[in-house]
Amino acid sequence: MTARTSRSLSLLLCAPLLLCAVPARADEDVPEKEKEEEERPKLDMELGGYADLQFAYFNYGENQNRARGSQRDSRLAFDTTRLVLAMEAGLPEYGLEAEAEVEFEHAGTGAAVELEYEEFGEYELEVDKGGEVLIEELYLSKKLGRHASLTVGRFYVAVGTLSEYYRPTDYLATVRDEAETLIIPNTWDEMGVQLQWKAPWGLRLTGQLVNGLDSTGFSSQLWVVAGHQRRFEVARASDLALVGRADVVRFEGFSFGASGYYGNTTRNRPKPDLIQQCEGADENTVAPCGYVSAPLLILDAHLSVQKGRWRAKALVLWGHLDNAEQVSQRNARLSNLLGVLRTPVSDNALAVWGELGFDVAPSLGLDDAHQLFPFVRVDYADTEFHPRSELFDNPRFRRTVYTVGTAYTLAGIAFAKLDFAHRRLGAATFRPENTLRFSTGFSY
């Protein structure tokens, strides 16, 4: 055997040993890596969301701004109402939790032309109404002991029922309650700080400090709804608002409580145009004589029941706006480009609603995965409730809606609903309005 052949055989014999040695070294490192991973904080993550599709038939025209109300009509409307994607992530070891919720409304984004009958049938270009993408929640929360938590970011304002029961499986009708959404913003979210405390004996207290509303959006038809700051990139917070809520959750299946909101609305207007006038004012100072005060107060009492085969919800909400006459006068002179209604705003508003349903699925022999709720609902909203003497109390803004229907849910995820709504305005001279709706979607 030559020396060259001997060296080749040696390499062939050693090669397997070398190959086996590599994994052996890697195996020695594995425990070390696993130890490092075990030392890292564990991140808990959960994905969720919901979707809602609407199919509706209306027997009335869209223009309610007529002497006898809407004209007779027969029309259909299909709507990709919303798709909401939510993500929760937390570090339990440190008591930290973050949540983000993004809503896609009306199938996308873009510009659309809106026919606005409150402004005499004018066409308006609404950049955000061809569909919207909205960040409704984006916050970081820190547990403070066993029963308290501190939250900073964007979250739902703790007023009314829709701050908690906003998913399609949380209410029985095809749409969220009309009474509440005619008075205050729908699923009202703002930026600020929140402190929540849950007592062991079943009391939950919530306190919030958030940016206030913008009074340029207040109107006869929708009271303070359009005061929700979405027209500009940055929300003005020169006027802050305080929110307090108390809920009793001690009894299984029952939750009831009350909430209050108070905050000024003048300094959050796009321009400092609602100010006091005085002699010798300093021209180099914004509002040298001060602003006209227009604080907003909202109070509500609410109830939720989910006991056995029964489900029910109810709300009474009242609101008051100081110096509503001065706000109305200034709003009447706003630019068309701002995209607000510019109609007088009432001093007071009232919303009352309730729904009641009973699950008949067990009576039909269906298992626990199925729920079938025939239900009734009544909505009442008056956006000109006991107004000042200078403002005409228009009965067109007193709306009562009677709804009957059926809501079906499968495994608490998929749903289908069908209901009929009969709306009456505040005087017999106005023609009643009927709507037949079908909705479907999911919530997980």
Beta strands, then each sheet from edge to edge (+ up, - down):
strand 1: 44-60
strand 2: 72-91
strand 3: 96-105
strand 4: 112-116
strand 5: 122-126
strand 6: 132-144
strand 7: 148-156
strand 8: 189-198
strand 9: 203-211
strand 10: 240-248
strand 11: 254-263
strand 12: 296-307
strand 13: 310-321
strand 14: 348-358
strand 15: 370-382
strand 16: 398-410
strand 17: 414-425
strand 18: 433-443
sheet 1: 1+ 2- 3+ 6- 7+ 8- 9+ 10- 11+ 12- 13+ 14- 15+ 16- 17+ 18- 1+
sheet 2: 4+ 5-
end
